[in-house]
Structures are given as C-alpha cells and as structure tokens.
Amino acid sequence: MADAPQNEILIVTGMSGAGRSTVANALEDLGWYVVDNLPPQMLRPLMELAERAASGLPKVAAVVDVRGRGFFSELSEMVASIRGGTELRVLFLDASDAALVRRFESVRRPHPLQGDGTILDGIAAERERLLDMRDASDIVVDTSELNIHQLSTTITDLFSAEDAAAVRVTIVSFGFKYGVPADADHIADARFLPNPFWIPELRGHTGLEESVREFVLGQPGALEFIDRYAAALEPVLTGYRRENKRHATIAIGCTGGKHRSVALARELAQRLEQYPGVGVSVRNRDLGRE
C-alpha cells in the first residue's frame, strides 16, 4: 500500500497590518484549511487533528500573531520542536513602517502593542520581538507596495502550482530610486546597461515592449549577464530543492524599474523555467509609477 500523503502545515505570521487577513482569504480560495488567531500552544493539537483527518485536511494554515498569548516567547520554540517531523513552513508578512502607519491610520485603530505610545512605538516593539521569527521563516513577503488584490495574486503565484514545481521563483523588477525589495533573496543591478529613458523614442515605453527589449538585450554584456547569472543560480536552486526551501525571490533593479530591469527579468525567467523542478513568475513592482 502506498504511503499516505504527508499533511502540509503553514504558519502565517508577521507584522500587524501587513496583510494576514488577505493572505488567509487567498489560501482558503486555494483549498487550504485556515485557522485564524491560533495560540502557539495549539499548533501541535492542530497538527494531530490534521493527521487524523488524513486526506480531509491535507493543507492547513494557521494564522498566529500578537493577539495570541505567549506568542513571542513560545512560537519560535514550538516551530523548532515541530520541524523535521512534518512538512511545516513559516510565511512571514512584512511592510515598511510608513506603510504600516498609513494602514493603521486609515482604519483608525491602534497598534496592538502601542499602549499609551504612538503607532510607531507599537511597530518598533513588534518588529524587535519578531526579529528572530523573521530570520527563521521560510518565506518572507514584503507587502509595502501591494494592494489587497496584488497580495492575493502573490499568494496564488506562490502556492497554487507547488505540486508542479519543487521551487517557485518570483523574479521582481524594481527601481532603485523607490527602494530595494525587502523580501529579495538575491539582488541584481541592471544599471550597467545604457538607460532607454534617455532615448526619446523609447522613453514612454517599457521593457515589456519589443522595441525596448531589443535595445536592452542588444547592448554589450546584456545577454552575457543573463546567461552567466542563470548559470550561477542553477546550483543555488538545486540546493534550495535539497534543503526544502520551496520559494525564492530574485530582484533585478534599474533606476526607475520601467525599462532595463523589466526586460532582463523577462529574459531571466525564460532561462530559469527551463531548469527541472523550477516554476517561475515575474512581478514588475514599479512599472506603473511615474
């Protein structure tokens, strides 16, 4: 008799205001059984329940945050004790201080840790307490520049095609002038290439269009960079599969995130998706900015 498939357990945690509710809804739409506001002490009973349910609960996501008592002192210990014996991963949602303040102010609610202080005081206290948990997470998603629809799409890209790929790679094009993506595992700089912005007939176009793509890839060193970078990433992705790291974010930046990085991201995606066991998606973070 074939062995029963192993249950998957996903812990969703991170900064308050970073989008846990949106992620929970997206996971439910993908068929995950989601438990919200779970105390860390209940993780092991939840796993035992999932095992007894067998095929009825193959994928379980637990949202754990500062609302759960004992969160900061016990979650890391609980995750460490459970790992190794089951398919358990941690998804950490992060965002910049400015984005979090803006979100709390828009809903007119205090930060759960601010007490008599300000929203920023609460954010700082939470970020300090969550530092170890963030470092120990399997997946980190920075939601600073994502609306709820974009975040849902990101979660769908990460988790919907896992059966077909051992490692899911998200390639993010971005503009350095808007900041480096906080959730990037690898960062490449496309500013060694001439900027199409200074070509009048290309300025109003993007790296998604053939005229810009041909200009960027036709520059000396462009294709050589893509070939060598893809080759350098092959053993990295092989190691990720071996270590059961199932998601990676590769960021490629140029000045504004509109021309060079977009063209190179698309070209790199075409190289990486040829590797066995690798699924690739592309997100152009700053394409719509002025």
NUKENU-658261 format. One record per residue (C-alpha): residue in one letter; x, y, z. Coordinates in nm, 4 decimals. Each point is the difference from the previous one (the first is absolute). Layout:
N
+--------+----------+----------+----------+
: residu :       px :       py :       pz :
+--------+----------+----------+----------+
:      A :        X :        Y :        Z :
...
+--------+----------+----------+----------+
This chain:
290
+--------+----------+----------+----------+
: residu :       px :       py :       pz :
+--------+----------+----------+----------+
:      M :   0.0000 :   0.0000 :   0.0000 :
:      A :   0.1330 :   0.3446 :  -0.0908 :
:      D :   0.0819 :   0.2336 :   0.2835 :
:      A :  -0.2637 :   0.2625 :   0.0739 :
:      P :   0.0973 :   0.3499 :  -0.1136 :
:      Q :   0.1527 :   0.2087 :   0.2752 :
:      N :  -0.2042 :   0.2874 :   0.1336 :
:      E :   0.1337 :   0.3492 :  -0.0649 :
:      I :  -0.0066 :   0.2557 :   0.2804 :
:      L :   0.0567 :   0.3682 :  -0.0731 :
:      I :   0.0386 :   0.2603 :   0.2741 :
:      V :  -0.0959 :   0.3493 :  -0.1132 :
:      T :   0.1433 :   0.2720 :   0.2207 :
:      G :   0.1705 :   0.3370 :  -0.0225 :
:      M :  -0.0601 :   0.3657 :   0.0692 :
:      S :  -0.3448 :   0.1207 :   0.1009 :
:      G :  -0.1515 :   0.1783 :  -0.2981 :
:      A :   0.2138 :  -0.1843 :  -0.2554 :
:      G :  -0.2923 :  -0.1916 :  -0.1515 :
:      R :  -0.0584 :  -0.3208 :   0.1940 :
:      S :  -0.3781 :   0.0076 :  -0.0570 :
:      T :   0.0466 :   0.0418 :  -0.3743 :
:      V :   0.2455 :  -0.2890 :  -0.0076 :
:      A :  -0.2356 :  -0.2187 :   0.2027 :
:      N :  -0.2815 :   0.0637 :  -0.2478 :
:      A :   0.2275 :  -0.0735 :  -0.2969 :
:      L :   0.1139 :  -0.3291 :   0.1540 :
:      E :  -0.3604 :  -0.1019 :   0.0649 :
:      D :  -0.0760 :   0.0641 :  -0.3667 :
:      L :   0.2871 :  -0.2359 :  -0.0859 :
:      G :  -0.1504 :  -0.2780 :   0.2121 :
:      W :   0.1964 :   0.0437 :   0.3231 :
:      Y :  -0.1772 :  -0.0479 :   0.3329 :
:      V :   0.0763 :   0.3244 :   0.1842 :
:      V :  -0.0112 :   0.0537 :   0.3763 :
:      D :   0.0205 :   0.3644 :   0.1089 :
:      N :   0.1450 :   0.1361 :   0.3255 :
:      L :   0.1400 :  -0.3332 :   0.1132 :
:      P :   0.1982 :  -0.0013 :   0.3278 :
:      P :   0.3437 :  -0.1592 :  -0.0553 :
:      Q :  -0.0823 :  -0.2613 :   0.2644 :
:      M :  -0.2732 :  -0.1334 :  -0.2319 :
:      L :   0.2311 :  -0.0700 :  -0.2952 :
:      R :   0.0761 :  -0.3570 :   0.0969 :
:      P :  -0.3665 :  -0.0928 :   0.0712 :
:      L :  -0.0888 :   0.1565 :  -0.3369 :
:      M :   0.2588 :  -0.2171 :  -0.1729 :
:      E :  -0.1299 :  -0.3104 :   0.1753 :
:      L :  -0.3525 :   0.0863 :  -0.1124 :
:      A :   0.1199 :   0.0425 :  -0.3589 :
:      E :   0.1746 :  -0.3381 :   0.0111 :
:      R :  -0.3129 :  -0.1739 :   0.1325 :
:      A :  -0.2079 :   0.1643 :  -0.2721 :
:      A :   0.2421 :  -0.1487 :  -0.2568 :
:      S :  -0.1006 :   0.1101 :  -0.3502 :
:      G :  -0.2705 :   0.2259 :   0.1429 :
:      L :   0.2545 :   0.2607 :   0.1138 :
:      P :   0.3052 :  -0.0336 :  -0.2266 :
:      K :   0.0947 :   0.3686 :   0.0256 :
:      V :  -0.0472 :   0.1974 :   0.3201 :
:      A :   0.0972 :   0.3647 :   0.0551 :
:      A :   0.0119 :   0.1520 :   0.3484 :
:      V :  -0.0005 :   0.3787 :   0.0407 :
:      V :   0.2018 :   0.0807 :   0.3129 :
:      D :   0.0596 :   0.3562 :   0.1138 :
:      V :   0.0216 :   0.2327 :   0.2974 :
:      R :  -0.3601 :  -0.0688 :   0.0923 :
:      G :   0.1069 :  -0.3451 :   0.1219 :
:      R :   0.1292 :  -0.0072 :   0.3574 :
:      G :   0.3531 :  -0.1265 :   0.0367 :
:      F :   0.0614 :   0.0693 :  -0.3678 :
:      F :   0.3470 :   0.1483 :   0.0123 :
:      S :   0.1458 :  -0.2328 :   0.2596 :
:      E :  -0.1496 :  -0.3275 :  -0.1219 :
:      L :  -0.0494 :   0.0098 :  -0.3783 :
:      S :   0.3691 :  -0.0291 :  -0.0919 :
:      E :   0.0477 :  -0.2842 :   0.2477 :
:      M :  -0.3103 :  -0.1783 :  -0.1288 :
:      V :   0.1084 :   0.0291 :  -0.3642 :
:      A :   0.3494 :  -0.1283 :   0.0815 :
:      S :  -0.1399 :  -0.3008 :   0.1864 :
:      I :  -0.2432 :  -0.0933 :  -0.2766 :
:      R :   0.2290 :   0.0432 :  -0.3000 :
:      G :   0.1601 :  -0.3134 :  -0.1315 :
:      G :  -0.2930 :  -0.2230 :   0.0740 :
:      T :  -0.2486 :   0.1590 :  -0.2369 :
:      E :  -0.0396 :   0.2247 :  -0.3018 :
:      L :  -0.0118 :   0.3282 :   0.1925 :
:      R :   0.0854 :   0.3404 :  -0.1406 :
:      V :  -0.0253 :   0.3589 :   0.1203 :
:      L :  -0.1244 :   0.2876 :  -0.2159 :
:      F :   0.0988 :   0.3400 :   0.1402 :
:      L :  -0.1787 :   0.3142 :  -0.1189 :
:      D :   0.1943 :   0.3239 :   0.0329 :
:      A :  -0.0458 :   0.3625 :  -0.1027 :
:      S :   0.1769 :   0.3308 :   0.0472 :
:      D :  -0.0769 :   0.2153 :   0.3032 :
:      A :  -0.1529 :   0.2657 :  -0.2243 :
:      A :  -0.2347 :  -0.2500 :  -0.1657 :
:      L :  -0.1083 :  -0.1442 :   0.3346 :
:      V :  -0.0672 :   0.3439 :   0.1511 :
:      R :  -0.2050 :   0.0934 :  -0.3053 :
:      R :  -0.2093 :  -0.3164 :   0.0296 :
:      F :  -0.0670 :   0.0396 :   0.3717 :
:      E :  -0.0962 :   0.3636 :  -0.0476 :
:      S :  -0.2353 :  -0.0867 :  -0.2867 :
:      V :  -0.1996 :  -0.2415 :   0.2187 :
:      R :   0.0327 :   0.2227 :   0.3093 :
:      R :   0.1130 :  -0.2811 :   0.2253 :
:      P :   0.2959 :  -0.0080 :   0.2405 :
:      H :   0.2921 :  -0.2352 :  -0.0406 :
:      P :  -0.0448 :  -0.2935 :   0.2405 :
:      L :   0.3344 :   0.0755 :   0.1704 :
:      Q :  -0.0023 :   0.3798 :   0.0104 :
:      G :  -0.1563 :   0.0312 :   0.3448 :
:      D :   0.0116 :   0.3667 :   0.0997 :
:      G :   0.2527 :   0.0768 :  -0.2734 :
:      T :  -0.0295 :   0.0600 :  -0.3725 :
:      I :  -0.0621 :  -0.2372 :  -0.2876 :
:      L :   0.3717 :   0.0170 :  -0.0805 :
:      D :   0.0804 :  -0.1025 :   0.3582 :
:      G :  -0.2153 :  -0.3103 :  -0.0421 :
:      I :   0.1550 :  -0.0830 :  -0.3378 :
:      A :   0.3514 :   0.0332 :   0.1397 :
:      A :  -0.0807 :  -0.2260 :   0.2960 :
:      E :  -0.1564 :  -0.2637 :  -0.2228 :
:      R :   0.2829 :   0.0103 :  -0.2545 :
:      E :   0.2595 :  -0.0544 :   0.2723 :
:      R :  -0.1873 :  -0.2951 :   0.1485 :
:      L :  -0.0572 :  -0.1571 :  -0.3412 :
:      L :   0.3593 :   0.0262 :  -0.1214 :
:      D :   0.0941 :  -0.3610 :   0.0813 :
:      M :  -0.3229 :  -0.1333 :  -0.1473 :
:      R :   0.0574 :   0.1907 :  -0.3219 :
:      D :   0.3513 :  -0.1398 :  -0.0304 :
:      A :  -0.1318 :  -0.3542 :   0.0535 :
:      S :  -0.2807 :   0.0311 :  -0.2564 :
:      D :  -0.0025 :  -0.1971 :  -0.3239 :
:      I :  -0.1761 :   0.2700 :  -0.2032 :
:      V :   0.0051 :   0.3762 :   0.0534 :
:      V :  -0.2394 :   0.2204 :  -0.1970 :
:      D :   0.0327 :   0.3776 :   0.0136 :
:      T :  -0.3480 :   0.1470 :  -0.0482 :
:      S :   0.0973 :   0.3697 :   0.0163 :
:      E :  -0.0790 :   0.0660 :  -0.3659 :
:      L :  -0.2803 :  -0.2550 :  -0.0416 :
:      N :  -0.3731 :   0.0625 :   0.0142 :
:      I :  -0.2292 :  -0.2822 :   0.1111 :
:      H :  -0.0492 :  -0.1260 :  -0.3555 :
:      Q :   0.3724 :  -0.0052 :  -0.0740 :
:      L :   0.0692 :  -0.1780 :   0.3285 :
:      S :  -0.2628 :  -0.2630 :  -0.0812 :
:      T :   0.1615 :  -0.0521 :  -0.3391 :
:      T :   0.3422 :  -0.0349 :   0.1640 :
:      I :  -0.1308 :  -0.2703 :   0.2339 :
:      T :  -0.1662 :  -0.1777 :  -0.2908 :
:      D :   0.3264 :   0.0052 :  -0.1952 :
:      L :   0.1883 :  -0.1381 :   0.3008 :
:      F :  -0.2348 :  -0.2812 :   0.0978 :
:      S :  -0.2260 :  -0.0980 :  -0.2888 :
:      A :   0.2573 :  -0.1852 :  -0.2113 :
:      E :   0.2075 :  -0.1669 :   0.2699 :
:      D :  -0.0890 :  -0.3500 :  -0.1160 :
:      A :   0.1627 :   0.0716 :  -0.3362 :
:      A :   0.3199 :   0.1634 :   0.1248 :
:      A :   0.2424 :  -0.0813 :   0.2788 :
:      V :   0.1121 :   0.3635 :   0.0163 :
:      R :  -0.2153 :   0.3017 :  -0.0848 :
:      V :   0.2062 :   0.2998 :  -0.1108 :
:      T :  -0.1445 :   0.3504 :  -0.0098 :
:      I :   0.2046 :   0.2445 :  -0.2070 :
:      V :  -0.0725 :   0.3599 :   0.0985 :
:      S :   0.1048 :   0.2968 :  -0.2131 :
:      F :   0.0325 :   0.3229 :   0.1980 :
:      G :   0.1385 :   0.3537 :   0.0006 :
:      F :   0.2847 :   0.0761 :   0.2399 :
:      K :  -0.1366 :   0.3507 :   0.0523 :
:      Y :  -0.3091 :  -0.1556 :   0.1596 :
:      G :   0.1971 :  -0.2321 :   0.2282 :
:      V :   0.1251 :  -0.3582 :  -0.0131 :
:      P :  -0.2648 :  -0.2722 :   0.0569 :
:      A :   0.0292 :  -0.1054 :   0.3627 :
:      D :  -0.0919 :  -0.3613 :  -0.0742 :
:      A :   0.2631 :  -0.0623 :  -0.2692 :
:      D :   0.2304 :  -0.3000 :   0.0410 :
:      H :   0.2276 :   0.1163 :  -0.2846 :
:      I :   0.0426 :   0.3464 :  -0.1531 :
:      A :   0.1473 :   0.0855 :  -0.3399 :
:      D :   0.0776 :   0.3466 :  -0.1356 :
:      A :  -0.0893 :   0.0801 :  -0.3626 :
:      R :   0.1413 :   0.3528 :   0.0117 :
:      F :   0.3172 :  -0.1113 :  -0.1779 :
:      L :  -0.2014 :   0.0234 :  -0.3236 :
:      P :  -0.0900 :   0.3236 :  -0.1839 :
:      N :  -0.3328 :   0.1421 :   0.1168 :
:      P :  -0.2759 :   0.0051 :  -0.2676 :
:      F :  -0.1502 :   0.2937 :   0.1889 :
:      W :   0.2507 :   0.2248 :  -0.1789 :
:      I :  -0.1124 :  -0.1226 :  -0.3422 :
:      P :  -0.2973 :   0.2251 :  -0.0918 :
:      E :  -0.1794 :  -0.2651 :  -0.2063 :
:      L :   0.0304 :  -0.2572 :   0.2816 :
:      R :  -0.0595 :   0.2181 :   0.3066 :
:      G :  -0.3784 :  -0.0449 :   0.0038 :
:      H :   0.0156 :  -0.3764 :  -0.0513 :
:      T :   0.0862 :  -0.2863 :   0.2368 :
:      G :   0.2128 :  -0.3113 :   0.0082 :
:      L :  -0.3088 :  -0.2041 :  -0.0845 :
:      E :   0.0021 :   0.1472 :  -0.3504 :
:      E :   0.2134 :  -0.1432 :  -0.2745 :
:      S :   0.1729 :   0.3259 :  -0.0929 :
:      V :   0.1350 :   0.0491 :   0.3530 :
:      R :   0.0783 :  -0.3678 :   0.0445 :
:      E :   0.2061 :  -0.0058 :  -0.3215 :
:      F :   0.1890 :   0.3134 :   0.1050 :
:      V :   0.0809 :  -0.1352 :   0.3480 :
:      L :   0.0968 :  -0.3514 :  -0.1070 :
:      G :   0.1992 :   0.1342 :  -0.2930 :
:      Q :   0.2407 :   0.1887 :   0.2265 :
:      P :   0.3501 :  -0.1473 :   0.0562 :
:      G :  -0.0024 :  -0.2293 :   0.3000 :
:      A :  -0.3795 :  -0.0305 :   0.0367 :
:      L :  -0.0473 :  -0.3547 :  -0.1247 :
:      E :   0.3335 :  -0.1050 :   0.1509 :
:      F :  -0.1248 :   0.1228 :   0.3376 :
:      I :  -0.3275 :  -0.1924 :  -0.0306 :
:      D :   0.1757 :  -0.3197 :  -0.1093 :
:      R :   0.2549 :   0.0137 :   0.2815 :
:      Y :  -0.2504 :   0.1056 :   0.2651 :
:      A :  -0.2369 :  -0.2836 :  -0.0946 :
:      A :   0.2903 :  -0.2450 :   0.0078 :
:      A :   0.1078 :   0.1282 :   0.3426 :
:      L :  -0.3538 :  -0.0428 :   0.1327 :
:      E :  -0.0326 :  -0.3615 :  -0.1151 :
:      P :   0.2033 :  -0.1530 :   0.2884 :
:      V :  -0.1730 :   0.2401 :   0.2406 :
:      L :  -0.3449 :  -0.1213 :  -0.1024 :
:      T :   0.1210 :  -0.3601 :   0.0107 :
:      G :   0.1157 :   0.0616 :   0.3562 :
:      Y :  -0.3339 :   0.1561 :   0.0878 :
:      R :  -0.1784 :  -0.3153 :  -0.1168 :
:      R :   0.2387 :  -0.2138 :   0.2043 :
:      E :  -0.0571 :   0.2149 :   0.3109 :
:      N :  -0.3786 :   0.0134 :  -0.0597 :
:      K :   0.0003 :   0.3771 :  -0.0536 :
:      R :  -0.2914 :   0.0201 :  -0.2371 :
:      H :  -0.0135 :   0.3721 :  -0.0778 :
:      A :   0.2580 :   0.2552 :  -0.1115 :
:      T :  -0.0272 :   0.3641 :  -0.1004 :
:      I :   0.2510 :   0.1385 :  -0.2487 :
:      A :  -0.0062 :   0.3770 :  -0.0467 :
:      I :   0.1441 :   0.1858 :  -0.2990 :
:      G :   0.0210 :   0.3767 :   0.0293 :
:      C :   0.0666 :   0.2974 :  -0.2216 :
:      T :  -0.0507 :   0.3690 :   0.0695 :
:      G :  -0.3777 :   0.0246 :  -0.0369 :
:      G :  -0.1096 :  -0.3621 :  -0.0423 :
:      K :  -0.1549 :   0.0616 :  -0.3402 :
:      H :   0.2451 :  -0.0967 :  -0.2757 :
:      R :   0.3189 :  -0.1991 :   0.0650 :
:      S :  -0.1086 :  -0.1986 :   0.3054 :
:      V :  -0.3322 :  -0.0951 :  -0.1610 :
:      A :   0.1669 :  -0.1280 :  -0.3172 :
:      L :   0.2665 :  -0.1949 :   0.1924 :
:      A :  -0.2530 :  -0.1488 :   0.2405 :
:      R :  -0.1981 :  -0.1436 :  -0.2891 :
:      E :   0.3126 :  -0.1387 :  -0.1639 :
:      L :   0.1268 :  -0.1558 :   0.3242 :
:      A :  -0.3391 :  -0.1618 :   0.0589 :
:      Q :   0.0221 :  -0.1716 :  -0.3376 :
:      R :   0.3394 :  -0.1442 :   0.0966 :
:      L :  -0.0950 :  -0.1170 :   0.3492 :
:      E :  -0.3271 :  -0.1661 :  -0.0980 :
:      Q :   0.2046 :  -0.2404 :  -0.2131 :
:      Y :   0.1539 :  -0.1506 :   0.3148 :
:      P :  -0.1786 :  -0.3146 :   0.1235 :
:      G :  -0.2131 :   0.0446 :   0.3090 :
:      V :  -0.0008 :   0.3809 :  -0.0214 :
:      G :  -0.3137 :   0.2096 :  -0.0484 :
:      V :   0.0405 :   0.3688 :  -0.0803 :
:      S :  -0.2234 :   0.3058 :   0.0186 :
:      V :   0.0868 :   0.3651 :  -0.0670 :
:      R :  -0.1230 :   0.3075 :   0.1865 :
:      N :   0.0844 :   0.3498 :  -0.1240 :
:      R :  -0.0277 :   0.1961 :   0.3251 :
:      D :   0.0522 :   0.3550 :  -0.1218 :
:      L :  -0.1236 :  -0.0177 :  -0.3563 :
:      G :  -0.3016 :   0.2241 :   0.0604 :
:      R :   0.1870 :   0.2785 :   0.1789 :
:      E :   0.0637 :   0.3339 :  -0.1625 :
+--------+----------+----------+----------+
